[in-house]
Amino acid sequence: MSLLVLIIIFTSIGGVLSVLAASVFLLLPEAQRTKVLPHGISFAIGALLAVAFWGLIPHAFESVKPEQMQGLSATIMLGLLGFFILEKLLIWRHCHSKSCEAHTDDGHAHDHDHSHQHAHTHQAAGTLILVGDGIHNFVDGILIAAAFLTDVQLGIVTSLAVATHEIPQEVGDFAILLESGYSKSKALFYNVLASLTTVLGGVLAYFSLEDLQDRLPYFLALAASSFIYIAVADLIPSLHKKTDMKTSLQQIALIIAGVVLISLLHNFAHGFVPER
Protein backbone atom coordinates (compact mmCIF):
# COMPACT_ATOMS: atom_id res chain seq x y z
CA MET A 1 0.00 0.00 0.00
CA SER A 2 1.43 3.38 -1.01
CA LEU A 3 2.25 6.02 1.57
CA LEU A 4 -0.18 8.49 -0.02
CA VAL A 5 -3.06 6.01 0.29
CA LEU A 6 -2.17 5.41 3.95
CA ILE A 7 -2.18 9.16 4.59
CA ILE A 8 -5.60 9.55 2.95
CA ILE A 9 -7.05 6.62 4.92
CA PHE A 10 -5.73 7.70 8.29
CA THR A 11 -6.43 11.42 7.88
CA SER A 12 -9.99 10.31 7.14
CA ILE A 13 -9.95 8.32 10.37
CA GLY A 14 -8.63 11.33 12.26
CA GLY A 15 -11.20 13.65 10.68
CA VAL A 16 -14.39 12.34 9.08
CA LEU A 17 -14.77 9.16 11.13
CA SER A 18 -14.34 11.05 14.40
CA VAL A 19 -17.25 13.30 13.38
CA LEU A 20 -19.41 10.30 12.46
CA ALA A 21 -18.55 8.59 15.75
CA ALA A 22 -19.48 11.75 17.63
CA SER A 23 -22.79 11.98 15.74
CA VAL A 24 -23.68 8.43 16.81
CA PHE A 25 -22.76 9.34 20.37
CA LEU A 26 -25.26 12.22 20.22
CA LEU A 27 -28.07 9.78 19.56
CA LEU A 28 -27.74 8.64 23.16
CA PRO A 29 -30.04 10.20 25.75
CA GLU A 30 -28.52 13.31 27.31
CA ALA A 31 -28.13 11.61 30.69
CA GLN A 32 -26.06 8.82 29.15
CA ARG A 33 -23.96 11.26 27.11
CA THR A 34 -23.15 13.20 30.25
CA LYS A 35 -22.15 10.00 32.02
CA VAL A 36 -20.02 8.49 29.24
CA LEU A 37 -18.22 11.59 27.92
CA PRO A 38 -15.78 11.97 30.87
CA HIS A 39 -14.63 8.39 30.32
CA GLY A 40 -13.81 9.18 26.69
CA ILE A 41 -11.90 12.26 27.78
CA SER A 42 -9.81 10.26 30.26
CA PHE A 43 -8.94 7.73 27.56
CA ALA A 44 -8.03 10.50 25.10
CA ILE A 45 -5.62 12.04 27.63
CA GLY A 46 -3.62 8.81 27.88
CA ALA A 47 -3.54 8.38 24.10
CA LEU A 48 -2.40 11.94 23.44
CA LEU A 49 0.36 11.90 26.05
CA ALA A 50 1.60 8.48 24.94
CA VAL A 51 1.90 9.56 21.31
CA ALA A 52 3.59 12.83 22.26
CA PHE A 53 6.19 11.41 24.69
CA TRP A 54 6.71 7.89 23.30
CA GLY A 55 6.33 8.59 19.61
CA LEU A 56 6.55 12.14 18.31
CA ILE A 57 9.25 13.62 20.55
CA PRO A 58 11.67 10.63 20.38
CA HIS A 59 11.33 10.43 16.59
CA ALA A 60 11.89 14.17 16.27
CA PHE A 61 15.10 14.10 18.33
CA GLU A 62 16.38 10.98 16.57
CA SER A 63 16.10 12.76 13.22
CA VAL A 64 18.30 15.78 13.98
CA LYS A 65 21.93 16.52 14.72
CA PRO A 66 22.97 17.29 18.33
CA GLU A 67 23.27 20.99 17.61
CA GLN A 68 19.60 21.08 16.47
CA MET A 69 18.18 19.58 19.66
CA GLN A 70 17.92 22.92 21.41
CA GLY A 71 15.91 24.23 18.47
CA LEU A 72 13.54 21.28 18.75
CA SER A 73 13.08 21.90 22.46
CA ALA A 74 12.35 25.55 21.68
CA THR A 75 9.79 24.45 19.08
CA ILE A 76 7.93 22.39 21.70
CA MET A 77 8.00 25.27 24.21
CA LEU A 78 6.94 27.89 21.67
CA GLY A 79 4.27 25.52 20.39
CA LEU A 80 2.74 25.27 23.87
CA LEU A 81 2.80 29.05 24.19
CA GLY A 82 1.38 29.46 20.70
CA PHE A 83 -1.54 27.12 21.37
CA PHE A 84 -2.28 29.01 24.60
CA ILE A 85 -2.40 32.31 22.68
CA LEU A 86 -4.52 30.74 19.94
CA GLU A 87 -7.00 29.41 22.46
CA LYS A 88 -7.18 32.81 24.09
CA LEU A 89 -8.04 34.34 20.72
CA LEU A 90 -10.50 31.57 19.83
CA ILE A 91 -11.77 30.64 23.29
CA TRP A 92 -15.21 29.99 21.87
CA ARG A 93 -13.82 26.92 20.14
CA HIS A 94 -13.31 24.99 23.37
CA CYS A 95 -16.11 26.63 25.32
CA HIS A 96 -18.79 23.95 25.31
CA SER A 97 -20.46 24.83 28.59
CA LYS A 98 -23.11 27.42 29.34
CA SER A 99 -21.18 28.34 32.47
CA CYS A 100 -18.20 29.77 30.61
CA GLU A 101 -17.76 33.48 29.95
CA ALA A 102 -18.70 33.24 26.29
CA HIS A 103 -22.10 31.80 27.21
CA THR A 104 -23.14 33.84 30.23
CA ASP A 105 -24.82 37.18 30.62
CA ASP A 106 -22.79 38.18 33.69
CA GLY A 107 -25.53 37.13 36.09
CA HIS A 108 -28.15 39.55 34.72
CA ALA A 109 -30.63 36.90 33.63
CA HIS A 110 -33.45 39.41 33.24
CA ASP A 111 -31.48 42.14 31.54
CA HIS A 112 -32.65 42.55 27.93
CA ASP A 113 -29.33 43.79 26.57
CA HIS A 114 -27.40 40.94 28.11
CA SER A 115 -29.94 38.40 26.88
CA HIS A 116 -29.71 39.85 23.38
CA GLN A 117 -25.93 39.63 23.50
CA HIS A 118 -26.24 36.08 24.83
CA ALA A 119 -28.31 35.03 21.79
CA HIS A 120 -25.90 36.62 19.32
CA THR A 121 -22.99 34.92 21.08
CA HIS A 122 -24.55 31.52 20.40
CA GLN A 123 -25.31 32.39 16.75
CA ALA A 124 -21.76 33.55 16.15
CA ALA A 125 -20.36 30.54 18.00
CA GLY A 126 -21.92 28.15 15.47
CA THR A 127 -20.16 29.77 12.52
CA LEU A 128 -16.90 30.24 14.39
CA ILE A 129 -16.91 26.60 15.50
CA LEU A 130 -16.99 25.46 11.86
CA VAL A 131 -14.26 27.88 10.76
CA GLY A 132 -12.08 27.03 13.73
CA ASP A 133 -12.55 23.29 13.22
CA GLY A 134 -11.68 23.58 9.54
CA ILE A 135 -8.39 25.31 10.33
CA HIS A 136 -7.59 22.98 13.22
CA ASN A 137 -8.34 19.87 11.17
CA PHE A 138 -6.21 21.13 8.27
CA VAL A 139 -3.24 21.47 10.65
CA ASP A 140 -3.99 17.99 12.04
CA GLY A 141 -3.76 16.62 8.50
CA ILE A 142 -0.35 18.22 8.01
CA LEU A 143 0.90 16.80 11.29
CA ILE A 144 -0.40 13.31 10.48
CA ALA A 145 1.30 13.42 7.08
CA ALA A 146 4.54 14.60 8.70
CA ALA A 147 4.37 11.63 11.07
CA PHE A 148 3.80 9.20 8.18
CA LEU A 149 6.70 10.68 6.22
CA THR A 150 8.92 10.03 9.23
CA ASP A 151 7.69 6.56 10.17
CA VAL A 152 4.57 4.63 9.13
CA GLN A 153 3.70 3.24 12.56
CA LEU A 154 4.17 6.71 14.04
CA GLY A 155 1.70 8.04 11.47
CA ILE A 156 -0.86 5.40 12.33
CA VAL A 157 -0.81 5.98 16.08
CA THR A 158 -0.72 9.77 15.56
CA SER A 159 -3.90 9.65 13.44
CA LEU A 160 -5.61 7.43 16.01
CA ALA A 161 -4.59 9.79 18.80
CA VAL A 162 -6.07 12.68 16.82
CA ALA A 163 -9.33 10.73 16.51
CA THR A 164 -9.50 9.94 20.25
CA HIS A 165 -9.37 13.59 21.24
CA GLU A 166 -11.51 14.78 18.32
CA ILE A 167 -14.49 12.57 19.22
CA PRO A 168 -15.30 14.27 22.56
CA GLN A 169 -14.38 17.60 20.95
CA GLU A 170 -16.84 16.99 18.10
CA VAL A 171 -19.56 16.04 20.58
CA GLY A 172 -19.14 19.47 22.15
CA ASP A 173 -19.11 21.14 18.74
CA PHE A 174 -22.40 19.45 17.84
CA ALA A 175 -23.90 20.80 21.06
CA ILE A 176 -22.85 24.35 20.13
CA LEU A 177 -24.20 24.02 16.56
CA LEU A 178 -27.55 22.69 17.75
CA GLU A 179 -27.82 25.48 20.30
CA SER A 180 -26.95 27.98 17.54
CA GLY A 181 -30.05 26.92 15.59
CA TYR A 182 -28.64 24.27 13.24
CA SER A 183 -30.76 21.18 12.63
CA LYS A 184 -29.15 17.81 13.37
CA SER A 185 -28.74 17.07 9.66
CA LYS A 186 -27.15 20.45 8.90
CA ALA A 187 -24.89 20.22 11.94
CA LEU A 188 -23.68 16.81 10.73
CA PHE A 189 -23.26 18.00 7.12
CA TYR A 190 -21.22 21.10 7.96
CA ASN A 191 -19.16 19.25 10.57
CA VAL A 192 -18.25 16.59 8.00
CA LEU A 193 -17.24 19.34 5.53
CA ALA A 194 -15.01 20.92 8.16
CA SER A 195 -13.45 17.53 8.93
CA LEU A 196 -12.52 16.97 5.26
CA THR A 197 -9.83 19.61 5.66
CA THR A 198 -7.85 16.96 7.57
CA VAL A 199 -7.56 14.92 4.36
CA LEU A 200 -6.77 18.07 2.37
CA GLY A 201 -3.99 19.02 4.77
CA GLY A 202 -2.55 15.51 4.65
CA VAL A 203 -2.50 15.29 0.85
CA LEU A 204 -0.99 18.76 0.38
CA ALA A 205 1.64 17.99 3.01
CA TYR A 206 2.54 14.73 1.26
CA PHE A 207 3.45 16.55 -1.94
CA SER A 208 5.27 19.42 -0.22
CA LEU A 209 6.87 17.94 2.91
CA GLU A 210 8.61 15.13 1.01
CA ASP A 211 10.90 17.82 -0.42
CA LEU A 212 11.41 19.34 3.03
CA GLN A 213 12.71 16.37 5.01
CA ASP A 214 14.89 18.59 7.19
CA ARG A 215 11.78 20.32 8.56
CA LEU A 216 9.87 17.15 9.44
CA PRO A 217 11.30 16.92 13.00
CA TYR A 218 9.99 20.42 13.72
CA PHE A 219 6.52 19.45 12.52
CA LEU A 220 6.68 16.43 14.83
CA ALA A 221 7.73 18.67 17.72
CA LEU A 222 4.83 21.01 16.95
CA ALA A 223 2.44 18.06 16.86
CA ALA A 224 3.76 16.92 20.24
CA SER A 225 3.22 20.35 21.77
CA SER A 226 -0.32 20.36 20.36
CA PHE A 227 -1.13 16.98 21.92
CA ILE A 228 0.44 17.91 25.26
CA TYR A 229 -1.44 21.22 25.38
CA ILE A 230 -4.79 19.63 24.54
CA ALA A 231 -4.31 16.91 27.15
CA VAL A 232 -2.98 19.11 29.95
CA ALA A 233 -4.76 22.43 29.38
CA ASP A 234 -8.11 21.37 27.93
CA LEU A 235 -8.90 17.81 28.99
CA ILE A 236 -7.29 17.20 32.39
CA PRO A 237 -8.96 20.24 34.08
CA SER A 238 -12.38 18.84 33.18
CA LEU A 239 -11.58 15.67 35.16
CA HIS A 240 -11.10 17.65 38.37
CA LYS A 241 -14.81 18.48 38.54
CA LYS A 242 -15.34 15.16 40.33
CA THR A 243 -12.97 14.27 43.16
CA ASP A 244 -14.52 11.17 44.73
CA MET A 245 -12.25 8.13 45.00
CA LYS A 246 -14.23 5.88 42.64
CA THR A 247 -14.28 8.43 39.82
CA SER A 248 -10.61 9.30 40.33
CA LEU A 249 -9.61 5.62 40.08
CA GLN A 250 -11.70 5.24 36.92
CA GLN A 251 -10.00 8.27 35.39
CA ILE A 252 -6.53 6.94 36.20
CA ALA A 253 -7.40 3.50 34.82
CA LEU A 254 -8.73 4.94 31.56
CA ILE A 255 -5.70 7.22 31.13
CA ILE A 256 -3.45 4.17 31.57
CA ALA A 257 -5.66 2.26 29.10
CA GLY A 258 -5.10 5.02 26.53
CA VAL A 259 -1.33 4.77 27.04
CA VAL A 260 -1.37 0.97 26.77
CA LEU A 261 -3.51 1.00 23.62
CA ILE A 262 -1.16 3.40 21.85
CA SER A 263 1.80 1.22 22.85
CA LEU A 264 0.09 -1.89 21.45
CA LEU A 265 -0.92 -0.10 18.26
CA HIS A 266 2.62 1.17 17.80
CA ASN A 267 3.92 -2.41 17.92
CA PHE A 268 1.11 -3.70 15.69
CA ALA A 269 1.79 -0.99 13.13
CA HIS A 270 5.21 -2.47 12.38
CA GLY A 271 3.36 -4.75 9.98
CA PHE A 272 2.68 -1.82 7.65
CA VAL A 273 5.44 -1.29 5.09
CA PRO A 274 4.89 1.65 2.73
CA GLU A 275 5.91 1.77 -0.91
CA ARG A 276 7.82 4.93 -1.56
Buried (B, 14 or more C-beta within 10 A) or exposed (E): EEBBEBBBBBBBBBBBBBBBBBBEBBEBEEEEBEEBBBBBBBBBBBBBBBBBBBBBBBBBBEBBEEEBEEEBBEBBEEBBEBBEEBBEEBEBBBBBEEEEEBBBBEEEEEEEEBEEEBEEBBEEBBEBBBEBBBBBBBBBBBBBBBBBBBBBBBBBBBBBBBBBBBBBBBBBBBBBBBBBEBEEEEBBEBBBBBBBBBBBBBBBBBEEBBEEEEEBBBBBBBBBBBBBBBBBBBBBEBBEEEEEEEBEEBBEBBBBBBBEBBBEBBEEBEEBEBEE
